[in-house]
Amino acid sequence: VFWNLHYPTEHGPGVWDGQANFTDFADRAARRGLFVYLRIGPYVCAEWTYGGVPLWLAQKPGITFRGTDKAWQAAMRRFFADVVRRT
């Protein structure tokens, strides 16, 4: 689940439709007897800009990723809560 796809900007409800609708994808796979390995970011892959971490977060002055940085933790908490609620 690419964080920067769902949250291209810091504020707002996020993007969960169209290409970003992972629940529809999982439902379609299940109807065909397939399993989905849902990999929730923050870091998804090296081939994607910032590995899927939103650019707006990466540009916050002094922020550190994957640690105890308060801004990082607050943003991660929001993202994970939204993903879990839709799963």
Summary of the structure (lengths in Angstrom):
residues: 87
radius of gyration: 13.8
end to end distance: 11.2
largest distance: 46.2
contacts: 201
relative contact order: 0.20
helix: 48%
strand: 0%
